[in-house]
Amino acid sequence: MTKNDPSSIIQIARDNGNSEDGLPLNLGLRVRELRKARNWTLEQAASQAGLARSTLSKIENGQMSPTYDALKKLAIGLEISVPQLFTPPVNNQINGRLAHTKAGEGQSHVTATYEHELLANSLSKKRMLPYRAVVHARSMEEFDGWVRHDGEEFLYVLTGVVKLYTEFYEPIEMRRGDSAYYDASMGHNVVTQSAEDATILWVTSLG
């Protein structure tokens, strides 16, 4: 892997933010996750727990610390034990997450062939890596061999015209709105065919 190899982006994403050590559990978020995992509305969950809807809403939003009596009611309503309210979900299952990236505010990572903008970078343990890329390369000779990495990849052309080269298929010319889904362990590279640099959206699985 070289510094110009976009697969380094994948490794950066896998290496960042994966430690669970020292992270305090957010009780409000945990309660919301448990409620949404049951497909309950605030009203339904509050009714199950014998709490006022406003009280449950304040707990979920971190606006109040529940008494032990309220914690017991929550646990009974959610059909779990009180300690489970403070236990992270198993199998890294996380519900209700959201990351909003404003235009131009992603994390920049520039190589000789692409200019990447990593999106949703505030989230750790992502199962997908979304990133916008400006394609500078105009020929295969600009790459140091094929790019290969684990997972699957989705490519969507935002502007311009690109050519997708893959190890086992004929090159595919793609225009704005065109997309491709492929096995990322298969060698692949993208070059622009436009007078100006093309822009694309890539989504890569990190599982």
C-alpha positions, 0 to 999 in steps of 0.5 A, a space after each residue: 500500500 502506498 500513500 497514493 493508494 485510496 485503500 489507505 483511507 479504508 484502513 484509516 477508517 478502520 483504525 480510528 475510533 474503535 476503542 470502547 475503553 473509558 467511554 461512559 455510557 449515556 443513560 438517555 441514549 441507552 434508554 432511547 436505543 432500548 425503546 426504539 429497538 422495541 419500536 415503541 413511541 415515547 407514549 408507549 414506553 412511558 405507559 409501559 413504565 408508568 412514567 409521564 411522557 415528559 419525564 421519559 423525554 427528559 431522561 432520554 434527552 439528558 435533561 434530568 437524572 432519574 431517581 432509583 424508583 424511576 430506574 426500576 420503573 423503566 427497567 420493569 417497563 422495558 422488561 430488563 434488569 436495572 443493571 442492563 440499563 447501564 450495560 452497552 448493547 451486545 454485538 456492538 449493536 447501536 441504534 438511533 445514531 446520526 451524523 450530519 456533515 455539511 458540504 465541504 466540512 468532511 475530513 480531507 485526505 489528498 493523494 496524487 490521484 484522488 482528493 477524498 472528503 470523508 463523511 460522517 467522520 464523527 461516528 465510530 464503529 461505522 459499518 460503511 465508509 461514505 466519502 466524496 472524491 474528486 478524481 484527478 487521475 486521467 490514465 491508469 499509468 498514474 496509479 501504482 497498480 490496482 487498488 484492492 481492499 476487503 469489503 464491497 463498494 458502491 460508486 455513484 457519479 456526481 459530476 463529469 464522466 469517469 471510467 471505472 477499470 476493474 481487474 476482471 471486467 472491461 472498463 465502464 464509462 460512467 456519467 452523472 447519475 450512473 452507479 456501480 457496485 462491486 467486490 472491492 477485493 477485485 482490483 479497481 481504479 477510477 479515472 476522469 474522462 472530463 475536461 475538468 476533474 470529475 466528482 464521485 460518491 464512494 460507499 465502502 463496507 467496513 465489516 
